[in-house]
Amino acid sequence: MRVKARDDSLTTERLALRRFTPDDGALLWELHGDPEVMRYCGGVLTPEGSREMLQGRILEYYEEHPGLGIWATIERATGAYLGLHLLNHIRGAEHIQVGYVLSRRAWGRGYATEMCVRLLRYGFAELGLPRIVAITDLPHVASQQVLLKAGLRRAGERRFAAYGTEPLAWFERDADGWLAEHAGGAIDGRGARAGEPDGRPRTSGPESR
Ligand SMILES: CC(C)(COP(=O)(O)OP(=O)(O)OC[C@H]1O[C@@H](n2cnc3c(N)ncnc32)[C@H](O)[C@@H]1OP(=O)(O)O)[C@@H](O)C(=O)NCCC(=O)NCCS
């Protein structure tokens, strides 16, 4: 994979990503210990499980796969930690997936979609990934709506041993199709093309970094 990644500086109009650090255990636990947040993410983790995820799946993964990973999602206006977005391997597979887990206080404001679109552009245009996929639990319509708004397409169901025995909703998109469809600028969290409320594109969008 071609990597000219500045993955610690991805921003949108309202959000920024930064890498997690070894000191971020408490932030992750805000997500991993909340049953509502984890309802469609395999259920709450133990504190030990959360620490293991920080060490292995997050910190070590940064070194193993430069440019990819799981990042803390920050509200730019306040500096508040909102949760995480990710662009990484499906566990035990070669596919690169996009994903997000936000604290309850951040739901319903278009944040998941806004940074998901930025990560798709980053993955396709900056990393040169040919395809990005996503998986959700079958009943998780909110997450499926985010993926559709961001420009992925539903393509049936798949099973992955690392995520249990149940079939999962499968989404995917190739770079050419997504980039052609999103040539004119960013799609904001409400699924609208940013900067075009009057139909006129802006010259520099919020995805410019
Ligand atoms: C799923 C999640 C990421 C959504 O984040 P969000 O920032 O609220 O998402 P957005 O505001 O960008 O978009 C949510 C969309 O789902 C829709 N939605 C929300 N709940 C819904 C429901 N129960 N049924 C149908 N649609 C629903 C919203 O209306 C919105 O779509 P719209 O803009 O077309 O109206 C967030 O709830 C979350 O982090 N949940 C816990 C972790 C999780 O499940 N992560 C995904 C694992 S696959």
Ligand as a Chemical Component Dictionary entry (heavy atoms), coordinates in Angstrom:
data_LIG
# 
_chem_comp.id                   LIG 
_chem_comp.type                 NON-POLYMER 
_chem_comp.pdbx_formal_charge   0 
_chem_comp.three_letter_code    LIG 
# 
loop_
_chem_comp_atom.comp_id 
_chem_comp_atom.atom_id 
_chem_comp_atom.alt_atom_id 
_chem_comp_atom.type_symbol 
_chem_comp_atom.charge 
_chem_comp_atom.model_Cartn_x 
_chem_comp_atom.model_Cartn_y 
_chem_comp_atom.model_Cartn_z 
_chem_comp_atom.pdbx_ordinal 
LIG C1  C1  C 0 -24.405 4.411  15.011 1  
LIG C2  C2  C 0 -23.757 5.719  15.362 2  
LIG C3  C3  C 0 -22.319 5.681  14.954 3  
LIG C4  C4  C 0 -24.470 6.841  14.628 4  
LIG O1  O1  O 0 -23.785 8.049  14.891 5  
LIG P1  P1  P 0 -24.451 9.462  14.575 6  
LIG O2  O2  O 0 -23.390 10.492 14.636 7  
LIG O3  O3  O 0 -25.652 9.630  15.423 8  
LIG O4  O4  O 0 -24.860 9.217  13.059 9  
LIG P2  P2  P 0 -25.373 10.291 12.023 10 
LIG O5  O5  O 0 -26.050 11.387 12.787 11 
LIG O6  O6  O 0 -24.228 10.640 11.116 12 
LIG O7  O7  O 0 -26.424 9.474  11.179 13 
LIG C5  C5  C 0 -27.302 8.564  11.790 14 
LIG C6  C6  C 0 -28.405 8.232  10.796 15 
LIG O8  O8  O 0 -29.128 7.088  11.265 16 
LIG C7  C7  C 0 -30.499 7.432  11.420 17 
LIG N1  N1  N 0 -31.011 6.671  12.536 18 
LIG C8  C8  C 0 -30.659 6.788  13.830 19 
LIG N2  N2  N 0 -31.337 5.886  14.563 20 
LIG C9  C9  C 0 -32.109 5.197  13.703 21 
LIG C10 C10 C 0 -33.032 4.138  13.848 22 
LIG N3  N3  N 0 -33.272 3.573  15.034 23 
LIG N4  N4  N 0 -33.657 3.678  12.742 24 
LIG C11 C11 C 0 -33.416 4.215  11.527 25 
LIG N5  N5  N 0 -32.519 5.218  11.340 26 
LIG C12 C12 C 0 -31.889 5.695  12.412 27 
LIG C13 C13 C 0 -30.502 8.912  11.642 28 
LIG O9  O9  O 0 -31.777 9.482  11.364 29 
LIG C14 C14 C 0 -29.419 9.358  10.671 30 
LIG O10 O10 O 0 -29.850 9.332  9.343  31 
LIG P3  P3  P 0 -30.449 10.650 8.582  32 
LIG O11 O11 O 0 -29.372 11.699 8.666  33 
LIG O12 O12 O 0 -30.710 10.161 7.209  34 
LIG O13 O13 O 0 -31.673 11.050 9.343  35 
LIG C15 C15 C 0 -23.827 6.017  16.876 36 
LIG O14 O14 O 0 -25.134 5.870  17.297 37 
LIG C16 C16 C 0 -22.924 5.118  17.681 38 
LIG O15 O15 O 0 -21.748 5.414  17.837 39 
LIG N6  N6  N 0 -23.465 4.031  18.248 40 
LIG C17 C17 C 0 -22.719 3.150  19.108 41 
LIG C18 C18 C 0 -21.570 2.439  18.413 42 
LIG C19 C19 C 0 -21.979 1.731  17.147 43 
LIG O16 O16 O 0 -22.987 1.065  17.100 44 
LIG N7  N7  N 0 -21.132 1.874  16.120 45 
LIG C20 C20 C 0 -21.349 1.264  14.836 46 
LIG C21 C21 C 0 -20.999 -0.182 14.862 47 
LIG S1  S1  S 0 -21.331 -0.945 13.279 48 
# 
loop_
_chem_comp_bond.comp_id 
_chem_comp_bond.atom_id_1 
_chem_comp_bond.atom_id_2 
_chem_comp_bond.value_order 
_chem_comp_bond.pdbx_ordinal 
LIG C1  C2  SING 1  
LIG C2  C3  SING 2  
LIG C2  C4  SING 3  
LIG C2  C15 SING 4  
LIG C4  O1  SING 5  
LIG O1  P1  SING 6  
LIG P1  O2  DOUB 7  
LIG P1  O3  SING 8  
LIG P1  O4  SING 9  
LIG O4  P2  SING 10 
LIG P2  O5  DOUB 11 
LIG P2  O6  SING 12 
LIG P2  O7  SING 13 
LIG O7  C5  SING 14 
LIG C5  C6  SING 15 
LIG C6  O8  SING 16 
LIG C6  C14 SING 17 
LIG O8  C7  SING 18 
LIG C7  N1  SING 19 
LIG C7  C13 SING 20 
LIG N1  C8  SING 21 
LIG N1  C12 SING 22 
LIG C8  N2  DOUB 23 
LIG N2  C9  SING 24 
LIG C9  C10 SING 25 
LIG C9  C12 DOUB 26 
LIG C10 N3  SING 27 
LIG C10 N4  DOUB 28 
LIG N4  C11 SING 29 
LIG C11 N5  DOUB 30 
LIG N5  C12 SING 31 
LIG C13 O9  SING 32 
LIG C13 C14 SING 33 
LIG C14 O10 SING 34 
LIG O10 P3  SING 35 
LIG P3  O11 DOUB 36 
LIG P3  O12 SING 37 
LIG P3  O13 SING 38 
LIG C15 O14 SING 39 
LIG C15 C16 SING 40 
LIG C16 O15 DOUB 41 
LIG C16 N6  SING 42 
LIG N6  C17 SING 43 
LIG C17 C18 SING 44 
LIG C18 C19 SING 45 
LIG C19 O16 DOUB 46 
LIG C19 N7  SING 47 
LIG N7  C20 SING 48 
LIG C20 C21 SING 49 
LIG C21 S1  SING 50 
# 
